[in-house]
Amino acid sequence: MVLELTEKEKELLKIALESFESDLRDELAKTDKQNWRYALRGEEQAIRSLIEKVSARA
């Protein structure tokens, strides 16, 4: 899948992803159930990967 974004859209997407990542880390810190933490860490890795991809092209 190819997603074409303007420079402004790339920057806004990066900001939104970083905000979501921060919220996700807060949730991870509060979570004591191991299976939920495992799921959240998977999401965190996916978000980090997206941020890297958007940053590389921004």
N, C-alpha and C positions, 0 to 999 in steps of 0.2 A: 504494500500500500504506500502510495506517495502522498504526502501532505505538504502542499505548498503554502508557505506563510510569508507575510511581509516581515521586515525587520521589526516593526512595532509589535506585530502579533507574536513573534518569537520571544521578544523581551517580556511581553505580558504573560505569555505561557510559562516562561521560566520563573517569573515572580510568583505566579499562582502555584506552580509545582513546589517551589521552595517553601511557601507558606503551608501548603498541605503536608510537606515533609516535616516541618516543625511541629505541627499539630499531631502528626502521627508519632513523633518521638515523645511528646508529652503523654500521649495515650499509652505508649509502651512503658514509660516510667511508672504509670499508675496501675498497670495490669499485673495481677499476680497469678493468673491462670496460664499455665505453661502452653497449652494448645492455642490459646488466643494470642499469646506473645509470638509464637512461631508464625502464625498467620500474618500478624502485623509486621514482623521482620521481613517476610516475603514481599509485602506491599512496599515497605521502605526501600528494599533493594530495587524494585521495579521503578519507583519514583526517582531514585538516585540515577538509574540508567537513563530515564527520560530526560532528566535535568542535564546530564552529560551530553546527550545527543542534541538537545536544543542549544546548549552552550557552544558546542562545536560548530554549529551552523550560524550562530548569532553574530 
